[in-house]
């Protein structure tokens, strides 16, 4: 799976299962993820690429310069997809 910077992914494993994240960086199968709340921009989560499901949504990282903007963008996408339901 090819995940790029700015992609929105959903966690498939771990205590955060079902959570939407914004991809900040990609490096050798590991992703640096943020959600603006539990994982803010200055303290991203490292997660294996195989433990997330890629969505078809890519956000412009230049516009995501604050945690509030990240939270609002992900919350809007989460309601469109129907919450934390896994398909």
N, C-alpha and C positions, 0 to 999 in steps of 0.2 A: 504494500500500500504506500503510495507516495503522498505524504502530507507536507504541505508547504507553510511558510510563515503566513499568519493571518487566517488560517483555516480554523473552523469551529469543529470541535470533536466532542464526542460523548464518551465518558468513562464506562468501561465494561467490567472492570474488576476493582476490588478494594473497597474500603469503607465509603468511598465517594462514588460508588456505582450509580450511573444515571446522570451525573452532573455534567453540564456543558462547560467546556473550557475553550479559551482562545490560545492558539499556538503562537508562542513568542519566538522560539528558536527550535531548530532541528539539528541533531548531531548524532550520527551513527546509531540509528534505531531508538534513540532517546529523544523525548520532546520536553521542552520547557513550557508549562501551561500556567495560565492564570485565569481566575474567575472574578477578580475584583473584590472579593469578600474574604473568604478563608485563605485564598492564595492571591495576594495583591501583586501588582506589577513589580514591586521591588523585592518580592520573595516568591518567585515562581516555583511550581511543583515539577519535579522531574518524574516522568512516567514513560514506560516502555511503549513503543509504537503499537505493539501487538495487544495492549490492554485498552485501546481506544477504538472507537468506530468513527470514521471520517464522515462528515456531512458534506453536502455540496455547497456549503456557504463559506465564502471567504470575505473577511472584513479588512478594510484598509487600516493598517497598523498606525499610520500617521494620524488618523483621527482618534485613535484609542490611547490618548496620552494621560488619562486619569482613570482611577479605579471606578469612579462613578459612571463614566462613559462605557466602560467594559461591562459593568453590572447591568446597565440599562439595555445595551445591545443584546447581551445573552438572555436576559429576562424576556425581551420581546421575541426572540427566536424560540425560547422554551415554550412560551404560550402558543406559538404557531404550530409547534410540533406536538402539542398536547401534554406538556409536563414531562415528568421523569419516567415515562413509559418506554420500555425497551422493546424493540421489534425484532 
